[in-house]
Amino acid sequence: MTTSPTNDTDDAGFLGRLRAVTREQAAVLREVSLAVDADPGRLPGLLGTELPWQRFAGLPAAYNPDPLRVDGHPVHLDRCIEQVVVWEELARADAGIALGLPGPAMSGFVLTELGDAEQLDRYYRRLAEGPVWTFFGMTEPAHGSDPAGMTTTLTPDGPAHDGGGSGLVLNGTKRFVGNGARAGIGVVFARRRTGPLGVVAVLLDTGRPGFSGVPLDTIGLRALQLGELRMRRVPVAEEDVLGRHRSATRQGMWAATRTFNRYRPVVACLALGVAQAAYDYVALHRRDVLARRDGAFGEFGEFAGRLAGVRAMVLASACAADRDPSDGTLASAAKLGATRLAEDITTAAARAFGPGARWEHPLLDKWVRDARAFEFMEGTSNIQRLGLAQGYLHGRLSDDLAA
Ligand SMILES: Cc1cc2nc3c(=O)[nH]c(=O)nc-3n(C[C@H](O)[C@H](O)[C@H](O)COP(=O)(O)OP(=O)(O)OC[C@H]3O[C@@H](n4cnc5c(N)ncnc54)[C@H](O)[C@@H]3O)c2cc1C
């Protein structure tokens, strides 16, 4: 039996208990925060007893022997509203480690949209062998995340291979891919034909010949270990192409857009978690700063209200994503607000401790670096502003807020 709230009031109570349970269990992430930031390669060795990744992975019931439990009942985190509550608390402990845990993450959303029964079982069975990381390969070195310029190709390769399906090969490079170098399976986007409908999503095991993943050295969210994926004549079967029986309008980019719309509230909640962590740190070590309303520290008077406002926006955007993942308007607003707040609070927190703060308080330094990463993750603020403006002009924002 899973917890299944029956109305908004039940849901609010349930989400509050879910938050409390997660907060308690997430505390272990903070204990290894700085060690993993210094060396992201340490993360895999900490999984299991030290970091109970399966509870937070969001694996379906049939594939998860150790789900999160609230009031004794399993919670499988299959709603965006549950995800933003849990992931904010994880990020409050450590956003980089939360993102660096094994599990479906963004590629799981694509599987939900496009996977057939065999593909879903193949994917989740592999994850259940765990710990197994996944990847979502969209961004490219020369064209960023703009699908119009995508140069990774999926082309025929003559005769069938592996005794089944028609032979295809993947060629191309993806960059800035979360967990890319340590992933065991994931989804890569590639161009099969010219034009906007020519992009398809491919389910790919990283053990295939011609595939390699290389970690990149980064400044923020280091535990996520961004990587570059290199694909040189990687063999692919028709059975690996997600949504292949659907019309071209319901394949790669359609699923990517819905995935972005669903994942953006999660990115927003992660930024919010980092903002809250920095605020908590000031509250713990410089309570006097929170009480002051003058000069350099005046902004702290507004932060508690801004945190509550952004949290309400994130929750509303998650409800909107659960209702209709084709509309990302509120999600763009939430990500904009959360990213700006994370940057404002983390930099103000570092200032509050005076010269040398980032050296003497390594967590503050880490949060400044982590907060900046959210600006780029899942689309920059300018792109979110464009999405928000389009949604507003089409009257979608008022629909969301009314619901
Ligand atoms: C922590 C992190 C994790 C990531 N994880 C993944 C992942 O797992 N998989 C993956 O594929 N990618 C991933 N990325 C890459 C990320 O999704 C892209 O970098 C991001 O979407 C920005 O896209 P871009 O690089 O194409 O930049 P662009 O969108 O081209 O932006 C470049 C600059 O131009 C500006 N700009 C662009 N268009 C406009 C416009 N129309 N009007 C005004 N200004 C504009 C932007 O604001 C920005 O300043 C990750 C990045 C980070 C930082």
The ligand as an SDF file (V2000), in Angstrom:
LIG
                    3D

 53 58  0  0  0  0  0  0  0  0999 V2000
   24.9080   21.6740  -13.4520 C   0  0  0  0  0  0  0  0  0  0  0  0
   24.5380   21.4230  -14.8870 C   0  0  0  0  0  0  0  0  0  0  0  0
   23.9740   20.2080  -15.2580 C   0  0  0  0  0  0  0  0  0  0  0  0
   23.6650   19.9590  -16.5900 C   0  0  0  0  0  0  0  0  0  0  0  0
   23.1680   18.7170  -16.9270 N   0  0  0  0  0  0  0  0  0  0  0  0
   22.9380   18.4360  -18.2310 C   0  0  0  0  0  0  0  0  0  0  0  0
   22.5210   17.1200  -18.6110 C   0  0  0  0  0  0  0  0  0  0  0  0
   22.3820   16.2140  -17.7680 O   0  0  0  0  0  0  0  0  0  0  0  0
   22.3000   16.8760  -19.9270 N   0  0  0  0  0  0  0  0  0  0  0  0
   22.4700   17.8280  -20.8810 C   0  0  0  0  0  0  0  0  0  0  0  0
   22.2640   17.5250  -22.0550 O   0  0  0  0  0  0  0  0  0  0  0  0
   22.8840   19.0960  -20.5590 N   0  0  0  0  0  0  0  0  0  0  0  0
   23.1200   19.4070  -19.2650 C   0  0  0  0  0  0  0  0  0  0  0  0
   23.5690   20.6570  -18.9090 N   0  0  0  0  0  0  0  0  0  0  0  0
   23.7430   21.6760  -19.9490 C   0  0  0  0  0  0  0  0  0  0  0  0
   22.6430   22.7150  -19.8420 C   0  0  0  0  0  0  0  0  0  0  0  0
   21.3680   22.1400  -20.0330 O   0  0  0  0  0  0  0  0  0  0  0  0
   22.8690   23.8330  -20.8660 C   0  0  0  0  0  0  0  0  0  0  0  0
   24.1640   24.3450  -20.6850 O   0  0  0  0  0  0  0  0  0  0  0  0
   21.8370   24.9170  -20.6590 C   0  0  0  0  0  0  0  0  0  0  0  0
   20.5910   24.4570  -21.0880 O   0  0  0  0  0  0  0  0  0  0  0  0
   22.2160   26.1940  -21.4060 C   0  0  0  0  0  0  0  0  0  0  0  0
   22.1680   25.9220  -22.7650 O   0  0  0  0  0  0  0  0  0  0  0  0
   23.3140   26.3670  -23.7240 P   0  0  0  0  0  0  0  0  0  0  0  0
   24.6040   25.8670  -23.1970 O   0  0  0  0  0  0  0  0  0  0  0  0
   22.8830   25.9830  -25.1050 O   0  0  0  0  0  0  0  0  0  0  0  0
   23.3710   27.9540  -23.6050 O   0  0  0  0  0  0  0  0  0  0  0  0
   22.4830   29.0040  -24.3810 P   0  0  0  0  0  0  0  0  0  0  0  0
   21.0240   28.7230  -24.2000 O   0  0  0  0  0  0  0  0  0  0  0  0
   22.9570   29.1290  -25.8000 O   0  0  0  0  0  0  0  0  0  0  0  0
   22.8710   30.3150  -23.6070 O   0  0  0  0  0  0  0  0  0  0  0  0
   24.1410   30.9640  -23.7670 C   0  0  0  0  0  0  0  0  0  0  0  0
   23.9470   32.4180  -23.3790 C   0  0  0  0  0  0  0  0  0  0  0  0
   23.1300   33.0760  -24.3690 O   0  0  0  0  0  0  0  0  0  0  0  0
   21.9620   33.5930  -23.7640 C   0  0  0  0  0  0  0  0  0  0  0  0
   20.8320   33.3890  -24.6970 N   0  0  0  0  0  0  0  0  0  0  0  0
   20.6130   32.2730  -25.4620 C   0  0  0  0  0  0  0  0  0  0  0  0
   19.5030   32.4470  -26.2080 N   0  0  0  0  0  0  0  0  0  0  0  0
   19.0220   33.6860  -25.9200 C   0  0  0  0  0  0  0  0  0  0  0  0
   17.9090   34.4350  -26.3820 C   0  0  0  0  0  0  0  0  0  0  0  0
   17.0510   33.9410  -27.2820 N   0  0  0  0  0  0  0  0  0  0  0  0
   17.7220   35.6640  -25.8500 N   0  0  0  0  0  0  0  0  0  0  0  0
   18.5780   36.1920  -24.9340 C   0  0  0  0  0  0  0  0  0  0  0  0
   19.6610   35.5180  -24.4720 N   0  0  0  0  0  0  0  0  0  0  0  0
   19.8780   34.2870  -24.9540 C   0  0  0  0  0  0  0  0  0  0  0  0
   21.7720   32.8020  -22.4740 C   0  0  0  0  0  0  0  0  0  0  0  0
   21.0340   33.5120  -21.5000 O   0  0  0  0  0  0  0  0  0  0  0  0
   23.2170   32.5760  -22.0310 C   0  0  0  0  0  0  0  0  0  0  0  0
   23.7090   33.7140  -21.3670 O   0  0  0  0  0  0  0  0  0  0  0  0
   23.8930   20.9310  -17.5870 C   0  0  0  0  0  0  0  0  0  0  0  0
   24.4620   22.1620  -17.2150 C   0  0  0  0  0  0  0  0  0  0  0  0
   24.7930   22.4100  -15.8890 C   0  0  0  0  0  0  0  0  0  0  0  0
   25.4060   23.7260  -15.5220 C   0  0  0  0  0  0  0  0  0  0  0  0
  1  2  1  0
  2  3  1  0
  2 52  2  0
  3  4  2  0
  4  5  1  0
  4 50  1  0
  5  6  2  0
  6  7  1  0
  6 13  1  0
  7  8  2  0
  7  9  1  0
  9 10  1  0
 10 11  2  0
 10 12  1  0
 12 13  2  0
 13 14  1  0
 14 15  1  0
 14 50  1  0
 15 16  1  0
 16 17  1  0
 16 18  1  0
 18 19  1  0
 18 20  1  0
 20 21  1  0
 20 22  1  0
 22 23  1  0
 23 24  1  0
 24 25  2  0
 24 26  1  0
 24 27  1  0
 27 28  1  0
 28 29  2  0
 28 30  1  0
 28 31  1  0
 31 32  1  0
 32 33  1  0
 33 34  1  0
 33 48  1  0
 34 35  1  0
 35 36  1  0
 35 46  1  0
 36 37  1  0
 36 45  1  0
 37 38  2  0
 38 39  1  0
 39 40  1  0
 39 45  2  0
 40 41  1  0
 40 42  2  0
 42 43  1  0
 43 44  2  0
 44 45  1  0
 46 47  1  0
 46 48  1  0
 48 49  1  0
 50 51  2  0
 51 52  1  0
 52 53  1  0
M  END
$$$$
